[in-house]
Amino acid sequence: MSEKIYALLFRLFPSRFRAAWGEESLDLYRQRAEHERGFWPRARLWRDLLSDLAVALPGAYLREEPALSPARETGPGAVPSFTTLDEKPIRSSAYFYGTLLTLALLAAVSILAKHAGHFPVLRASQAAEANGVTVDPWATGRSAGGADGDTAVIGNGPGAPPAAQASSGKPPTSYVSVAQSKPLALFDDAERRRVITGIAETVRKEYPDHATAERVSRSLQANERSGGYDAVDDPAAFAMLLTRQLRSASGDAHFEVVFSAMPLHQSAAPTAEQDAQYRAIALAANCGFVDVKILPNRIGYLRLDTFSDPQICGGEAIAAMKKLSAAQGLIIDLRDNSGGSPEMVLFLAGWLFDKPAFFWNPRENSAANMWTHSPMAGSGLAHKPVWVLTSGRTWSAAEHFSYDLKEMHRATLVGETTGGATDVGVFHNIDEHFGIGMRESRVANPYPDPDWAGRGVQPDVRVPADDALEAAQARALQQLARR
């Protein structure tokens, strides 16, 4: 491994330098590495190599000259000329500024991808649930103010677009409609004060950590009294500012204040006909089980694009997992999984353990509901290695599944950092235009790493998402060969 690292570092030098000195440098490294064994001698070797690299690399580029070849004179009175065979190497300053520009673009894309308004909400407030209403106004990814008809249906209810229903995996307990109307006409001191008061009261009442709730509520109200929000006359910017302040004051990335230019109206619970429509759409999409097969060398492969409700899709899930139980290892592809039902997360995780395992869920208030139902009848996967493929398109329940398996050291994550969906809380309306989402679970996270809200789940093996399957297969072959 050390020799490979040295060879990679040597590729930083110009091509002609590598051609002239590559073999000699590698032989010199081998000779020295052979005699310097042990931790401290090897550390001294790498100290010398890195020091030499820092000095020699800039000099190699500064001394690099284009290769020239004399050209034949042609015609009367011709004068000697030269033809450039190799172009002058790119200057180190160009590499430096190019790297800065690339990092800036990557950071911008990451921020836009993670904070583009996605806040799928698990359930409604307790008051709304008492009336059988669950609000999920961002499930389709459309802005509440972006409706282009008389009524835009948002969420996973039967009135939502079929694609949204099929991708969510949640039963349509209710939905939210946004009536087309004029945007909020007046946003003044009175409206700001009303929103701040409503947020403070809601946080004090619902947030599980009472000391933190009191501290952040007092901070917002004190800032409002001192005129800290007087210069903010745009309601959307006001909501973003409050979100940043709540997260900063609490250290909790689950807080999100949302502004909707159009009033949100909660609808009645769906009818039996609408429930049947949702069920038909989920089953037509095979409940998100896109591909279930055994790859060469008896490696199981499951591509799952949504976590559907097990009450509807339990049969499809059982059939898929029983088929994969004969495999020697399992690759679960969640690169295009947009989330769905936490119950299906727990159900599928149960096939990977031979006894009940604690599967922490930041959406759940009862620790008793965080245990898998392992062992599952017919499962042969409890002691088989598992690899989970992730990408920036891995969201919500898929992040829940990936996070717990990683923290329990039950699976190796291969690919990219997940999307970081802030959907592990409850949404409360402040008024017709403002609302707040927050975490309300009172079960402490037993793992040292924070959950995925706003930050995503980091892979164990970082590769581009398009290369994740190939990388997982290669590691599977290596690991299974050692068994």
N, C-alpha and C positions, 0 to 999 in steps of 0.2 A: 504493500500500500504506500509506504514512504517513497519508494522508487517511482511509482506512478505520479505521486504529488510533485516530485522533483521534475519529472518529465513534463508535466503540465505547466509548471512555473517556467521551464526553459522555453516554452513556446511563446512567451512574451517577447523574446528577443527577435530581431529582424531575421528574415528567411535566410539571407546569405550568411549571417553569423551562425545560425543553427546548422546550416549545411557544412560550414567549415569546422565547427567545434563541437557539434552535437555528440558524436560518439565518444570523443575524448572526455568531455565533461561527464557523460553518463558513466564511463569506466572509472573516472576519478571518484565519483560519488560511491560507486559500488565498492571500491577498494577501501574507502574510508569507513563506509557503513559496516563493512565486514569486521573491522577491527574495533569499532566503537559501539559496543553493545551495552545494554543497560539503560536505565532512565537518564541518569546525569550525562554520560557520554553522548547519548543520542540527542539530548537537549542542547549540549554544546555544539554538536554537529549542525543542528538546524539553526542555532544562533549565528554560526559562521556563514551558513548558506544564505540566510535571509539578509545578513549584513552585506555580503558580497553582491547579492541581487540588487539591493538598494543603491549601491555605488556603480555597479557595472551596467545596469539596464539603461539609465539615462545616457551614459557614455557611449554605449553601442549605437544608439540612435543619433547622437550628435556627430559621431564619426562616420555614419553611413553616407555613402556617396553614390550617385547614379552610375551604373556601368555604361561605358561608352565603347563604341566600335568604330574604327575609321571607315569612312565611306569612300568608294572608288570615285576618282575624278572623271567627269564626263564632259566632252565638248571642249572646244578651244578656249583657252583662258580660264578654265575652271580652277577653282581654288579648293584646297582640302576642306572637308566638312566631317562632322561626326553625327552619328545616329544614336539616340538614346535607346538602350535595350531595356533597362529597368527604370521605372519611374522612381522619383524621389519618395522616400517613405513618408507617411503621414506624420506630421509633427505631433509631439506629445501634448502640446496645448490643445490641438484639435480633439484628441482622445479625451482630455479632461473636460472641455466644454461640451462635447457630445455626451459624455456620461452624465453631466449635470442636467442637460436637457432631457435625456431619457428618464432619469429619476423623477424629474418634475412632472413629466407626462404620465408616468406610471402612478405617481401619487394622486394626480388629478383624476385619472380614470378610476382608481380605487375608491376615492372619496365619493365620486359621482355614483359609482355602482352600489356603494353601501348606504348612502344617505339620499337616495332619490325618492324619498317619501314612502318607502315600503314599511308599513307597520301593521302586518296582519295580526288581529287581536283574537285571543282564544275565546273569550266569553264576554258577556256584558257585565255591567255592575250588578251588585246584589239586588238592587231595587228593580232593575230591568229583568233579572232572572226570575224574580218573583212573579212576573207577568209572562214568563215563558219566552223572553226575547233575548237573542244573542246577536250582538252587533259586530260586524266584521267589514268595516267600510273600505279597507284597502286591499282586499283579497285579490281583486282583478288587476291591481296596479294602476287603476285610473284615478286621477285626482277628482275630489268631490266637486271641484269647480270646473271640471272639464267636460261636463255632460253636454251633448250636442242635440238633444231632443227634448221633448216635454218632460220625460221622466227617464232617469238613468238608474238602473238597478245595479247595486254594488254589493259584492259579497258572494257567498256560496249558496244562496237561496235558489229556488227553482226559477226565479225570474232572471237570474244572472245568465250571462252568455254560457252556452254549453261548454266551451273550452275552459272557462273558469271553474265550472262545476266539476269537470272531469279531473282537473289538475289539483284541486284542493284536497280531495279525499275526506272531507268532513261532511257529515249529514246536514241537510239544510234546516237546522232548527229554526232559523228565521233569516231575514235579510233586511237591508236598509235601502230605501229609495231616496233619491235626491230630486226634489222638485225644482224644475227650472224657474228661476226667479232672478230679480235684480240683485247684484252683489251688495254687500253691506255698504250702506250709503254713508254712515257716519262712524268714525272711529276716533273718539275723543277721550278726555281724561276720565269721564264717567264710565265709558266702556272698558278702559284699561283697569280702572279700580274694581269694576264688577268681575272681570276675569281673574285678577289677582286674588280677590277675596274668595271666589269660587274654588280656585286651585288650592289655596291655603286650607280651606275647610275640607276639601276632598282628601288632600294628603294627610291631614291630621286624623281624619276618620278612617281611612282605608290602608295607609302604608303600614307594613308590619313592624317596622322599627319606630317606636313612638318618639324616642329621643331625636332621631334623625328627622322625622316628620316635623317635629316642633321647630328644630333648628332651621331647616330649609324654608318652612312657611314664614317664620319670623324674618328671615333674610329677604325674601321676596317683598313682604309688606313694608319692611324698613326701606328698601330700595325705592319702592313706589312712593312712600311718604317724602323721601328726600328729593324726588323729582328725577330719579334715575331713568325713567321711561318716557319722560316728557318729549324727548326729541324723536321718539319712534312713532311715526304716523302711519306706517304700513302694517296692517294686522298680521300678514304672513311673516314679516321680519320680526314682529313682536313675539309671535309663537316660537320662532327659531331661537330668539334671544332667551326666552324663558326656558326652553329646552336645555340650552347650554348651561345656564345658571343652575338649574335643578341638578343636572348631572355633575357639575363641578362641586356644588355644595354637598351633595350626598355621596359622591363616588359611585353612583348607581347609573349604569348606561341604559337602564330600562325606561327611564323617564322620557316622555315625549309629549310636548304640547302641540296640538294640531289646529290649524285654522282652515275652515271651509267657507268659501265665498257663498255657496248655496246652502240653505238650511237642510239639516239632516232630520228625517222623520222616520221613526221606528215603525215597522209594519207589524201586522199580526203574525202569529205563528203560521207556518205553511200548512196547507191542507194535505189530506191523505193522497190526493191526486198529485200534488207537487212532490211529495216524498217519493212516490212511485216513479215520477219522471227522473228525479235525481238518481235513484237506484238503477234505472235503466241506462242512464248515461255512464255511471261508474262501471257497470258490468260490461257495457259495450267497449270500454277502454281496457278491459281485462284487469280492472282495478289497479292499473299502473304497473303490472308485472309484464314488462315489455319483452324480456328475453330470459328464458330459464334453460340452461343447457350444461352439459359436461364437456369441457374443453379437453384437448389432448393431455395425457399424463394424469387423467382423473382429477382435474381441477374444476370445481364447480363455478359457474358464472351466473349471477343474478343481476339483471338491470331492472331497477325499480325507480319509476319516475314520480311516484306519489305514495304516501302512506294513507291508504283508504280506511274507512271505518270497518273494523273487523266484524261487526254485526252484519254488514252487507257482504264483505269480501273475505270472510274467514275461510270459506271453502277454497278459493283461489290461492290464498296464502298457504294453507295446509298442503295442497297439491304441489306447489312450487318447492316448499321446504322438504317434503318427503322425497321428491325427485333428486334434490341436491344432497340428501343425506348419504348417498353412496360415494360422494366425492372424498378425496384425501385432503382437500383444502378448499376454501370458498372465497371467491372474489365477489363483493357486493358493489355494484356500480351505481353511485348516487350523484353522478356528475350533473345530471339534469333533473334532479329531484327537487321540487318546489315546496315540499313539506306535506302537511296534512294532519292525520289523527295521531295524537300521542298514545292512544290505546293500541293502535297497530304497531307503533314503535316498541311498546312493551311486549306485544304478542310475538313479533319476529325475534326480538332479543331473547325470548325464552327458549328458542331452539338452539342457542349457542352455549347453554349452561346445563350441567347435570344436577343442579339443585337451585332453589330460589336465590336469585341475585338481586341486590339492591340497585335499582336503576333510577338514579336521581332525576327528578323532573321539576324544573323551576316553575312550572305552571300549576303544580299540584300542592294543595294545602295539607294533605294527610300523608304521612310517611308510610302508613299501612297500604296505600295504593301505589307504592313505588317498588314493588317486588315482582319479579318475573314469575310465571307459573311453571317454571322448570321443575323436573324434566318434562319435555313434551313427548307424547307418545309417538314412536316411530322415528325420532330424531337420532342421527348418528353423528351430529356436528359438534357435540359438547366439547370434545378434546381435539378438534381439527383447527389448524391455523386459519385465520380470517384476515383478509385485506379489504379495506373500504376505499373506493375511489371517490375523490372529492374535487370540486371546482368552485369558482366564484358564483356558479349558478346553483350550488347546493344551499338550500334555505331551510329555516324553521325546524320542522320535525326531523328532517334529514340531518340537521346539525345536532339536534338532541341525540339521535341515534349514534352519530359519529363521536360526539363529545364523550358520552358515557363509556362507549367501548374503548376509546383511547385512554381515558383516565383509569379504567379498570385493567389496562394492559391486556385486553382480550382481542384487540384487532390492531393492525398496522394501517395507518391512514396514508394513502399515496395520492399525490396530485397537488392541488392548490388550496390556499386558505378559503374556507367557506364564506358565504355572503354576509354573515353577521346580522341576521334578522333580529330586530328588537320586538319580538312577538311573544314574549314570555310574561305578559301582564294582562291587565284588565283595563278596558276603556270606559271612561266616564264623561258624559256630556257636561260641560260647564254652562253653556247656553246653546242657542241654535247654531252658532258659528264656531265655537271653541270647545275643545275637549282635551282630556289628558289621559295618557296611558301610563301605567306604572306596574311594578311588580307587587304582588300581594301574597306570594307564598311565604309561609312562616316556617318552612322546613329548611334548615341551614344546608348549604352546599358542603358536602364532606370532602371535596377535592381541593387541592391547593390552587389549581388554576381557575381563574374566573370563567364563567360560562361565555357563550358565544355572542351575547348581545353587543352589537356595535363593533366587535373585533373579529368575529369568526373563529373557527376551529383550525388550528395550525396542523398541517400534515406532518407525519413522521418522516416521510420521504417526499421531498419537494421536487416535483417535475411538472412541466406543462400539462394541462388537463388532457390534451390530445394524446400525450404519450403515457398516461397513467396506466392504462390497461397493459401495455407492453412491459412497462417497468414492474408492475405487480406480478405478471406472469413469470418474468425472469427471476424475481425474488422467490416466488412460489416454488419454482423448479429447484433452486438452490437449497431452500429450506427442506423441501420434501426429500431431496437426495440425501440429506444428513440424518433423516429419521430412521 
